[in-house]
Every structure is written in C-alpha cells, then in structure tokens.
Amino acid sequence: IVSGFIEPITEELPIEYAVELNRLIELEMEGSLG
C-alpha cells in the first residue's frame, strides 16, 4: 500500500532522492514493526 502510494511521486523525482525516500520508509516500517 505504501509503495503504491509513493511510486507515482518518486517517478517525478531524481533517482537519488527516491532512493533516500525509500530508505526512510524502510526504517520507519522496521521501527513500527520491531
């Protein structure tokens, strides 16, 4: 669900920013799960 919501946004951003954004999302998901 999250990736589906973020995907249309990241397509308009530079690759570097998209990668950083994905890292933050993964960290937030790990924090909420663990």
C-alpha positions in Angstrom: 0.0 0.0 0.0 2.8 2.4 1.0 4.9 1.7 -2.1 1.9 2.0 -4.3 1.2 5.5 -2.9 4.8 6.6 -3.1 5.6 5.2 -6.6 3.7 7.9 -8.6 5.5 10.6 -6.6 9.0 9.1 -6.9 8.7 8.9 -10.7 8.8 12.7 -10.8 11.8 13.0 -8.5 15.5 12.4 -9.1 16.7 8.8 -8.6 18.9 9.8 -5.7 16.0 11.4 -3.8 13.8 8.4 -4.5 16.4 6.1 -3.0 16.8 8.2 0.1 13.0 8.3 0.5 12.8 4.5 0.2 15.5 4.2 2.9 13.5 6.4 5.3 10.3 4.4 4.6 12.1 1.1 5.3 13.5 2.5 8.5 10.0 3.7 9.6 8.5 0.3 8.8 11.2 -1.5 10.7 10.7 0.7 13.7 6.9 0.3 13.7 7.2 -3.5 13.3 10.0 -4.1 15.8 
